[in-house]
Amino acid sequence: MLTRLRDPATGRALLGQAEFDEARFSGDVTFEEINFSGFCSLGAAVFEGSAYFRDTHFEQDLRFGNTKVTDELWLESTVIDADAWFYGARTGGVLRFCVDHVGGSAMFKGATTGEEAHFTGVRFLGVARFDGFVVQGRAYFDGAYFEDGADFENAVIAGPACFDGAHFHRSRACFDGAELGEEVLFSEAHFQTGATFTGAKIGGDVSFCQARPEGDLSFRRAVFRGTAVIGPLVCPGLVDLSDAVFESAVTLEVAAGDLHCRRTRWASTAALRLRHAAVDISDAVLEFPVTVAGRSSPFVSPLDEQIDEPGLTDARVRVTSVSGVDVAHLVLADVDLTGCRFVETVHLDHLRLEGRCVLPLPPEGVSRRGWLPVRWTRRRTLAEEHHWRASRYGTPGWTPAPEGVETHEPAVLAPVYRQLRKALEDGKNEPGAADFYYGEMEMRRHDLEAPRGERMILGLYWAVSGYGLRAARALAWLGVAMSATVLAMMLWGLPQGDPDLMSKGGIDGRSVTLITKKTDPANPGGPYRRRLSTARFEKSLRVVANSVIFRASGQDLTTAGTYVEMTSRLVEPALLGLAVLAVRSRVKR
């Protein structure tokens, strides 16, 4: 038949409209060097052997719907200018669809192949639909161009799926609900508008080495059954792993603008090695140790080439929330916690902070709270305290809560500080825990639900020594107290002169009896300015120093001086002890 239709000048067979619907081919069939000017329909046809299309040109639609090929189906060096319909087609062997381009839509919905499927280098100019496509072996889409979207929803690929160098333009690549049995390779792939893997089931590693996703990547509700490595992945937008499940130990290497792990379940150990990302781990479930670590150097390819990070400029890895997480198995290393929300976290006292974890600081310099100038104590705080103080005082420098984030009162924040303090103390980081102790006491002092007496005591404790953590404050008060004591001693405490000794006695035979008494110290007299002499200052200073350090001066004092010394021996050693305690808290090992 084809011999009669060949053009003698070119040797190519020329066919118009060709209908082979429900035809049965008993053996191997080869369509070679044929031009179809009309549509070619092989709907429901049966090939009992293999079907080969070589150097064939379809100017109109190629219809292969519900066709059955017992062995292999190959299309090589072929051009399809219109639609390619393989809806429900079944291939028992290898499907090799290596055409130059498909000018219209490519429909492989519900198609199946018993072995490998090859789509290497195909340019799909229209929509490519592979939803429900089943491949029992490997699938190769490396170098393919999807100009108007690619839909792999609910596709099943039992072996590795290779999309190396593939280009996805205009619409998102959709892999929602797909079952990818082994590794998935997107090395050097280009996603112009991102990709979705919502509900997908992935059995092996996922590689995005040198890939260029310009939009977001969503893995919501995805199940990673045997995935050991995801990445290196560089994405300037959002990588969403919310509600995903990791059933085996995994390492994630991600450089992204945002990383969401909300309600993610880690059923095994995991290591998140991140760059640039703002990470949200709210309500995640950690059954085994999970490490979130900031990486200082860029990721490298298998060829040890540094991977570029276009669109990512913020070098910090920022953890924005661990709210609702049982953090008994969580380790945070070298991350920025300036905006992290800790309220409602479970087992916060077991959280491990490793490396340099940055926390927010109070405003610098002097600010005003109403008419009162305030200099805020330098310490590490929590983002929730910033939110509360910004809502209460409105002082510049305190960060207000983002839109939609609840502001918590001091009664809620005090236990958070307490548990973080215990976490650092258990990690033998006593100096680091001191700031959390300060924050805990601050929240207790501002807690309006606490008894007034307790808040007054805490206020005094804060004013005198910064809760036993500010040595300079305690020493300053000690200096003030000692100066006041020295002045009181000079004015009223030291007697007018040294008391005289008086001896009285009698002589009876050979025995002599003498009784010696010291006269009572005389109160100083005269104007106050005469009492402020150098001699009295030196003596007063010696009395006060002996009282504070050695607990007894041994000096004869007036009645007023005795009470001043008693007060000094009670107050000033306590201030000295608070200063020593503050120093100790900063150097304790």
C-alpha positions as CSV (number, residue, x, y, z in Angstrom):
1,M,0.0,0.0,0.0
2,L,2.8,2.5,1.0
3,T,4.7,1.7,-2.2
4,R,1.9,3.0,-4.4
5,L,1.7,6.2,-2.3
6,R,5.4,7.2,-2.3
7,D,6.6,10.4,-4.1
8,P,9.2,9.3,-6.6
9,A,11.1,12.6,-6.1
10,T,11.5,12.3,-2.3
11,G,10.8,8.6,-1.7
12,R,8.4,9.5,1.0
13,A,4.8,8.2,1.2
14,L,2.1,10.8,1.1
15,L,-1.1,10.1,3.0
16,G,-4.0,12.3,3.6
17,Q,-6.5,11.3,6.3
18,A,-5.7,7.8,7.6
19,E,-8.1,5.9,9.8
20,F,-6.9,2.6,11.4
21,D,-9.5,2.6,14.2
22,E,-9.9,-0.9,15.7
23,A,-7.5,-2.4,13.1
24,R,-5.5,-5.4,14.2
25,F,-1.8,-5.8,13.2
26,S,-0.6,-9.4,13.6
27,G,3.1,-8.7,13.6
28,D,5.6,-5.8,13.9
29,V,4.6,-2.7,12.0
30,T,6.9,0.0,10.7
31,F,5.7,3.4,9.5
32,E,8.7,5.0,7.9
33,E,9.3,8.1,5.8
34,I,5.6,9.0,5.7
35,N,3.8,12.4,5.6
36,F,0.3,12.5,6.9
37,S,-1.4,15.6,5.7
38,G,-4.7,14.8,7.5
39,F,-5.3,13.3,10.9
40,C,-4.0,9.8,11.6
41,S,-6.3,7.8,13.8
42,L,-5.4,4.4,15.4
43,G,-8.0,4.5,18.1
44,A,-8.6,1.1,19.8
45,A,-6.2,-0.6,17.3
46,V,-4.3,-3.7,18.3
47,F,-0.6,-4.3,17.6
48,E,0.2,-7.9,18.4
49,G,3.9,-7.1,18.0
50,S,5.7,-3.8,18.0
51,A,4.9,-0.5,16.3
52,Y,7.6,1.7,14.9
53,F,7.2,5.3,13.5
54,R,10.4,6.5,12.0
55,D,11.0,9.8,10.1
56,T,7.2,10.4,10.0
57,H,5.5,13.8,9.8
58,F,1.9,14.3,11.1
59,E,0.5,17.6,9.9
60,Q,-2.7,17.0,11.8
61,D,-3.7,15.1,14.9
62,L,-2.2,11.7,15.8
63,R,-4.9,9.7,17.6
64,F,-3.7,6.7,19.6
65,G,-6.6,6.6,22.1
66,N,-7.1,3.1,23.8
67,T,-4.7,1.5,21.4
68,K,-3.0,-1.7,22.6
69,V,0.6,-2.5,21.6
70,T,1.8,-5.9,22.9
71,D,5.5,-5.1,22.6
72,E,7.3,-1.8,21.9
73,L,6.0,1.5,20.6
74,W,8.6,3.8,19.1
75,L,8.3,7.2,17.6
76,E,11.7,8.4,16.4
77,S,12.7,11.4,14.2
78,T,9.0,12.2,14.0
79,V,7.2,15.5,14.0
80,I,3.6,16.1,15.2
81,D,2.3,19.5,14.2
82,A,-1.1,19.2,16.0
83,D,-2.4,17.2,18.9
84,A,-1.1,13.8,20.0
85,W,-3.8,11.7,21.7
86,F,-2.6,8.6,23.6
87,Y,-5.5,8.5,26.0
88,G,-5.7,5.1,27.6
89,A,-3.1,3.6,25.3
90,R,-1.4,0.4,26.6
91,T,2.1,-0.6,25.7
92,G,3.5,-3.9,26.9
93,G,7.2,-3.0,26.3
94,V,9.2,0.2,26.0
95,L,7.5,3.4,25.0
96,R,9.9,5.6,23.1
97,F,8.3,8.9,22.2
98,C,11.3,10.8,21.0
99,V,9.6,13.1,18.5
100,D,10.9,16.5,17.6
101,H,7.9,18.4,18.8
102,V,4.2,18.2,19.5
103,G,2.5,21.4,18.1
104,G,-0.7,21.0,20.0
105,S,-1.8,19.2,23.2
106,A,-0.2,15.9,24.2
107,M,-2.6,13.6,26.0
108,F,-1.2,10.6,27.8
109,K,-4.0,10.5,30.4
110,G,-4.5,6.9,31.6
111,A,-1.8,5.5,29.3
112,T,0.3,2.6,30.6
113,T,3.6,1.1,29.6
114,G,5.0,-2.2,30.8
115,E,8.7,-1.1,30.8
116,E,10.5,2.2,30.2
117,A,9.1,5.4,28.8
118,H,11.4,7.8,26.9
119,F,10.4,11.4,26.2
120,T,14.0,12.8,26.0
121,G,14.3,16.2,24.3
122,V,10.6,16.4,23.2
123,R,9.2,19.9,22.8
124,F,5.6,20.1,23.9
125,L,4.2,23.3,22.5
126,G,0.8,22.8,24.0
127,V,-0.5,21.4,27.2
128,A,1.1,18.0,28.2
129,R,-1.2,15.8,30.1
130,F,0.2,12.7,31.8
131,D,-2.3,12.5,34.7
132,G,-2.8,8.8,35.5
133,F,0.1,7.8,33.3
134,V,1.6,4.5,34.5
135,V,5.2,3.5,33.8
136,Q,6.3,0.1,35.2
137,G,10.0,1.0,34.7
138,R,12.1,4.1,34.3
139,A,10.8,7.3,32.8
140,Y,13.0,9.7,30.9
141,F,11.9,13.3,30.4
142,D,15.5,14.8,30.4
143,G,15.8,17.8,28.1
144,A,12.1,18.0,27.5
145,Y,10.4,21.4,27.0
146,F,6.9,21.9,28.3
147,E,5.9,25.2,26.9
148,D,2.4,25.4,28.3
149,G,2.4,23.3,31.4
150,A,2.9,19.7,32.4
151,D,0.4,17.7,34.3
152,F,1.6,14.5,36.0
153,E,-1.2,14.3,38.5
154,N,-1.7,10.8,39.9
155,A,0.9,9.4,37.6
156,V,2.7,6.2,38.6
157,I,6.4,5.7,37.8
158,A,7.8,2.6,39.4
159,G,11.4,3.3,38.6
160,P,13.6,6.4,38.6
161,A,12.1,9.5,37.0
162,C,14.6,11.6,35.2
163,F,13.8,15.3,34.4
164,D,17.4,16.5,34.1
165,G,17.5,19.6,32.0
166,A,13.8,19.8,31.5
167,H,12.1,23.2,31.1
168,F,8.7,24.0,32.5
169,H,7.3,27.3,31.1
170,R,4.2,29.4,31.7
171,S,2.2,27.0,33.9
172,R,3.3,25.1,37.0
173,A,4.6,21.6,36.7
174,C,2.0,19.5,38.6
175,F,2.9,16.2,40.2
176,D,0.0,16.2,42.7
177,G,-0.8,12.7,43.9
178,A,1.9,11.1,41.8
179,E,3.6,7.9,42.9
180,L,7.3,8.0,42.1
181,G,8.8,4.7,43.3
182,E,12.5,5.6,43.2
183,E,14.7,8.6,42.8
184,V,13.5,11.7,41.1
185,L,16.1,13.8,39.2
186,F,15.5,17.5,38.4
187,S,19.2,18.4,37.9
188,E,19.5,21.7,35.8
189,A,15.8,21.8,35.3
190,H,14.1,25.1,34.9
191,F,10.7,25.9,36.5
192,Q,9.5,29.2,35.3
193,T,6.4,29.3,37.6
194,G,7.3,26.6,40.2
195,A,6.0,23.1,40.8
196,T,3.6,21.3,43.0
197,F,4.0,17.8,44.5
198,T,0.9,17.9,46.8
199,G,0.1,14.5,48.1
200,A,2.8,12.8,46.0
201,K,4.5,9.6,47.2
202,I,8.2,9.5,46.6
203,G,10.3,6.4,47.2
204,G,13.8,7.7,46.6
205,D,16.1,10.7,46.7
206,V,15.0,14.0,45.1
207,S,17.8,15.9,43.3
208,F,17.5,19.6,42.3
209,C,21.2,20.2,41.7
210,Q,21.7,23.3,39.6
211,A,17.9,23.5,39.1
212,R,16.3,26.9,38.6
213,P,12.9,27.2,40.1
214,E,11.7,30.8,39.7
215,G,8.4,30.2,41.5
216,D,7.4,28.2,44.6
217,L,7.8,24.5,45.2
218,S,5.0,22.8,47.1
219,F,5.4,19.3,48.7
220,R,2.3,19.7,50.9
221,R,1.0,16.3,52.2
222,A,3.7,14.5,50.3
223,V,5.0,11.2,51.7
224,F,8.7,10.5,51.4
225,R,9.0,6.7,51.9
226,G,12.6,6.0,51.3
227,T,14.1,9.5,50.6
228,A,17.6,9.9,52.0
229,V,18.5,13.2,50.4
230,I,16.5,16.2,49.1
231,G,18.6,18.8,47.3
232,P,20.8,20.6,46.9
233,L,17.8,22.9,46.2
234,V,18.0,26.6,45.5
235,C,14.7,28.4,45.3
236,P,14.2,32.1,45.7
237,G,10.6,31.6,46.7
238,L,8.8,29.2,49.0
239,V,9.6,25.6,49.6
240,D,6.5,24.2,51.3
241,L,6.8,20.9,53.2
242,S,3.7,21.4,55.3
243,D,1.8,18.2,56.3
244,A,4.5,16.1,54.6
245,V,5.6,12.8,56.1
246,F,9.2,11.6,56.1
247,E,9.2,7.9,56.9
248,S,13.0,7.4,56.8
249,A,16.2,9.3,57.8
250,V,16.6,12.2,55.5
251,T,19.0,15.1,54.8
252,L,17.5,18.3,53.3
253,E,19.9,20.8,51.7
254,V,17.8,23.8,50.8
255,A,18.6,27.5,50.1
256,A,15.3,29.3,49.8
257,G,13.5,32.5,50.7
258,D,11.0,30.6,52.9
259,L,10.7,27.0,54.1
260,H,7.5,25.9,55.7
261,C,7.4,22.7,57.7
262,R,4.1,23.2,59.4
263,R,2.6,20.0,60.8
264,T,5.4,18.1,59.1
265,R,5.9,14.6,60.5
266,W,9.4,13.3,60.9
267,A,9.2,9.5,61.6
268,S,12.9,9.2,61.6
269,T,16.0,11.3,62.1
270,A,16.4,14.4,59.9
271,A,19.1,17.0,59.2
272,L,18.0,20.3,57.7
273,R,21.0,22.1,56.3
274,L,19.8,25.4,55.2
275,R,20.9,28.7,53.7
276,H,19.0,32.1,53.6
277,A,15.6,30.5,54.5
278,A,13.0,31.8,57.0
279,V,11.9,28.5,58.6
280,D,8.4,27.8,60.1
281,I,8.2,24.6,62.1
282,S,4.8,25.2,63.7
283,D,3.0,22.1,65.0
284,A,5.5,19.7,63.4
285,V,5.8,16.2,64.9
286,L,9.3,15.1,65.7
287,E,9.5,11.4,66.7
288,F,13.3,11.3,66.4
289,P,16.1,13.9,66.6
290,V,15.9,16.6,64.0
291,T,18.6,19.2,63.5
292,V,18.0,22.6,61.9
293,A,21.4,24.1,61.0
294,G,22.5,27.2,59.2
295,R,25.2,26.5,56.6
296,S,27.8,29.2,56.1
297,S,29.1,28.1,52.7
298,P,27.1,27.5,49.4
299,F,26.2,24.0,48.4
300,V,28.3,22.2,45.8
301,S,27.4,19.9,43.0
302,P,28.6,16.3,42.6
303,L,31.4,17.8,40.5
304,D,32.5,20.0,43.5
305,E,31.2,23.1,41.7
306,Q,29.7,25.8,43.8
307,I,26.0,26.2,43.2
308,D,24.8,29.8,42.4
309,E,22.0,31.3,44.6
310,P,20.3,34.0,42.4
311,G,17.7,36.0,44.2
312,L,18.9,35.1,47.7
313,T,20.6,37.9,49.5
314,D,19.8,37.5,53.2
315,A,22.6,35.3,54.6
316,R,20.7,34.4,57.8
317,V,18.8,31.2,58.4
318,R,15.8,32.5,60.4
319,V,13.5,30.2,62.5
320,T,10.2,32.1,62.7
321,S,8.2,29.7,64.9
322,V,8.4,26.4,66.8
323,S,5.0,26.9,68.4
324,G,3.1,23.8,69.0
325,V,6.1,21.5,68.6
326,D,7.4,19.0,71.1
327,V,11.0,20.1,70.9
328,A,12.5,17.3,73.0
329,H,14.2,16.0,69.9
330,L,15.0,19.4,68.2
331,V,18.4,20.9,67.8
332,L,18.9,24.4,66.5
333,A,22.4,25.3,65.4
334,D,23.7,28.6,64.0
335,V,20.3,30.1,63.3
336,D,18.7,33.5,63.8
337,L,15.9,33.4,66.4
338,T,15.1,37.1,66.5
339,G,11.6,36.5,65.2
340,C,11.0,33.1,66.5
341,R,7.8,32.4,68.5
342,F,8.2,29.9,71.4
343,V,4.8,30.2,73.1
344,E,2.8,26.9,73.2
345,T,6.0,24.9,72.6
346,V,6.1,21.5,74.5
347,H,9.2,20.3,76.5
348,L,11.0,23.6,75.8
349,D,13.4,22.8,78.6
350,H,14.8,20.0,76.4
351,L,15.5,22.2,73.4
352,R,19.2,22.3,72.4
353,L,20.7,25.5,71.1
354,E,24.1,24.9,69.5
355,G,26.6,27.2,67.8
356,R,25.6,30.9,67.5
357,C,21.9,31.3,67.9
358,V,20.9,35.0,67.7
359,L,18.1,36.4,69.8
360,P,16.6,39.9,69.7
361,L,18.0,42.6,71.9
362,P,16.2,45.6,73.6
363,P,16.4,49.0,72.0
364,E,19.8,50.7,72.2
365,G,20.5,54.0,73.8
366,V,17.9,56.1,75.9
367,S,14.3,56.0,74.9
368,R,11.2,57.5,76.5
369,R,8.4,55.7,78.3
370,G,5.9,58.5,78.6
371,W,7.9,61.4,80.0
372,L,10.4,59.2,81.8
373,P,13.7,58.5,80.0
374,V,14.6,54.8,80.1
375,R,17.8,52.9,79.2
376,W,16.9,49.3,78.5
377,T,19.2,46.6,79.9
378,R,21.2,44.8,77.3
379,R,20.2,41.1,77.2
380,R,18.9,38.4,74.9
381,T,15.1,38.5,74.8
382,L,12.2,36.7,73.0
383,A,10.2,38.0,70.1
384,E,7.0,37.6,72.1
385,E,8.4,40.0,74.7
386,H,9.1,42.5,71.9
387,H,5.5,42.1,70.8
388,W,4.1,42.7,74.3
389,R,6.3,45.7,75.1
390,A,5.6,47.3,71.7
391,S,1.9,47.0,72.3
392,R,2.2,48.4,75.9
393,Y,4.7,51.2,75.5
394,G,5.0,51.8,71.8
395,T,8.7,52.5,72.3
396,P,10.7,52.6,69.1
397,G,13.0,49.6,68.9
398,W,10.5,47.0,70.3
399,T,9.2,45.0,67.4
400,P,5.4,44.8,67.1
401,A,3.7,41.5,66.4
402,P,3.2,40.7,62.7
403,E,-0.4,40.8,61.4
404,G,-2.4,37.8,62.6
405,V,0.0,37.0,65.5
406,E,-1.4,37.1,69.0
407,T,0.4,39.2,71.6
408,H,0.9,37.3,74.9
409,E,0.9,38.7,78.4
410,P,3.8,38.4,80.9
411,A,2.0,35.5,82.7
412,V,2.4,33.4,79.5
413,L,6.0,34.5,78.8
414,A,7.5,33.8,82.2
415,P,7.3,30.0,81.9
416,V,8.8,30.2,78.4
417,Y,11.8,32.1,79.8
418,R,12.0,29.6,82.7
419,Q,12.1,26.6,80.4
420,L,14.6,28.1,78.0
421,R,16.8,28.9,81.0
422,K,16.7,25.3,82.2
423,A,17.5,24.1,78.7
424,L,20.7,26.1,78.7
425,E,21.6,25.2,82.3
426,D,21.2,21.5,81.4
427,G,23.6,22.1,78.5
428,K,26.1,23.6,81.0
429,N,25.7,27.1,79.6
430,E,25.1,28.9,82.8
431,P,26.2,32.4,81.5
432,G,23.9,32.0,78.5
433,A,21.0,31.1,80.8
434,A,21.4,34.3,82.8
435,D,19.6,36.4,80.3
436,F,16.6,34.0,80.3
437,Y,16.5,34.2,84.1
438,Y,16.5,38.0,83.8
439,G,13.6,37.8,81.3
440,E,11.7,35.4,83.5
441,M,12.0,37.8,86.5
442,E,11.0,40.7,84.3
443,M,7.8,39.0,83.2
444,R,7.0,38.0,86.8
445,R,7.5,41.7,87.9
446,H,5.1,42.9,85.2
447,D,2.6,40.2,85.7
448,L,-0.5,42.0,87.0
449,E,-2.0,38.7,88.2
450,A,0.8,38.2,90.7
451,P,0.3,39.5,94.3
452,R,1.3,43.2,94.8
453,G,3.8,42.3,97.5
454,E,5.6,39.9,95.3
455,R,5.9,42.4,92.5
456,M,7.2,45.0,95.0
457,I,9.9,42.7,96.2
458,L,10.8,41.8,92.6
459,G,10.9,45.6,91.8
460,L,13.3,46.2,94.6
461,Y,15.4,43.2,93.6
462,W,15.5,44.6,90.0
463,A,16.4,48.1,91.1
464,V,19.2,47.0,93.5
465,S,21.0,44.4,91.4
466,G,19.2,43.6,88.2
467,Y,18.0,40.3,89.8
468,G,21.5,39.5,91.0
469,L,22.8,39.7,87.4
470,R,24.1,43.2,87.1
471,A,27.3,43.6,89.2
472,A,27.7,47.3,88.2
473,R,24.3,48.1,89.5
474,A,24.9,46.4,92.8
475,L,28.3,48.0,93.2
476,A,26.9,51.4,92.4
477,W,24.3,51.0,95.2
478,L,27.0,49.7,97.5
479,G,29.0,52.8,96.8
480,V,26.0,55.0,97.5
481,A,25.3,53.1,100.7
482,M,28.9,53.3,101.9
483,S,29.1,57.0,101.1
484,A,25.9,57.6,103.0
485,T,27.2,55.6,105.9
486,V,30.5,57.4,106.0
487,L,28.7,60.7,105.9
488,A,26.4,59.6,108.8
489,M,29.3,58.5,110.8
490,M,31.1,61.8,110.3
491,L,28.1,63.8,111.3
492,W,26.6,61.7,114.2
493,G,28.3,58.3,114.6
494,L,31.8,59.2,115.8
495,P,32.0,60.6,119.3
496,Q,33.4,64.0,120.1
497,G,36.6,62.4,121.3
498,D,37.9,59.1,122.4
499,P,36.3,58.0,125.7
500,D,38.6,58.3,128.8
501,L,39.4,55.4,131.1
502,M,38.6,56.0,134.8
503,S,40.0,53.7,137.5
504,K,38.8,53.5,141.1
505,G,40.1,51.3,143.9
506,G,41.3,50.9,147.5
507,I,44.3,49.5,149.4
508,D,43.6,46.9,152.1
509,G,46.8,45.4,153.6
510,R,48.7,43.9,150.8
511,S,45.9,43.6,148.3
512,V,45.1,46.4,145.8
513,T,41.6,46.5,144.1
514,L,41.1,48.7,141.0
515,I,37.9,49.1,138.9
516,T,38.4,50.7,135.5
517,K,35.5,52.1,133.6
518,K,35.2,53.7,130.2
519,T,33.2,56.8,129.9
520,D,30.2,56.8,127.5
521,P,31.0,58.3,124.0
522,A,30.0,61.9,123.8
523,N,27.8,63.0,120.9
524,P,29.7,65.3,118.6
525,G,28.9,69.0,119.0
526,G,29.4,72.1,117.1
527,P,28.4,73.0,113.5
528,Y,28.2,70.2,110.9
529,R,30.9,71.7,108.7
530,R,33.5,71.2,111.5
531,R,32.6,67.6,111.8
532,L,33.4,67.0,108.1
533,S,37.2,66.9,108.8
534,T,39.8,64.8,107.2
535,A,40.5,62.9,110.4
536,R,36.9,62.1,111.0
537,F,36.5,61.0,107.3
538,E,39.5,58.7,107.6
539,K,38.1,57.2,110.8
540,S,34.6,56.9,109.4
541,L,35.9,55.2,106.2
542,R,37.8,52.7,108.3
543,V,34.8,51.9,110.4
544,V,32.5,51.4,107.4
545,A,35.1,49.2,105.5
546,N,35.6,47.0,108.6
547,S,31.8,46.7,109.1
548,V,31.2,45.7,105.4
549,I,34.1,43.3,104.9
550,F,35.1,42.1,108.4
551,R,31.7,42.5,110.0
552,A,33.0,44.4,113.0
553,S,34.7,47.7,113.3
554,G,35.8,47.6,117.0
555,Q,35.3,51.4,117.2
556,D,33.5,53.2,120.0
557,L,30.5,54.9,118.5
558,T,27.6,57.0,119.6
559,T,24.2,55.6,120.0
560,A,23.3,56.9,116.5
561,G,26.5,55.5,115.1
562,T,25.8,52.1,116.6
563,Y,22.5,51.9,114.7
564,V,24.0,53.2,111.5
565,E,26.7,50.5,111.8
566,M,24.1,47.8,112.4
567,T,22.2,48.9,109.3
568,S,25.4,49.0,107.4
569,R,26.4,45.5,108.5
570,L,23.0,44.2,107.2
571,V,22.6,46.1,103.9
572,E,26.1,46.6,102.5
573,P,27.4,43.0,102.7
574,A,24.2,42.0,101.0
575,L,24.9,44.4,98.2
576,L,28.5,43.1,98.0
577,G,27.2,39.6,97.9
578,L,24.8,40.4,95.0
579,A,27.7,41.9,93.0
580,V,29.8,38.8,93.6
581,L,26.8,36.7,92.6
582,A,26.4,38.7,89.4
583,V,30.0,38.2,88.4
584,R,29.8,34.5,89.3
585,S,26.7,34.0,87.0
586,R,28.7,35.3,84.1
587,V,31.8,33.2,84.6
588,K,30.3,30.0,86.0
589,R,31.3,26.9,84.1
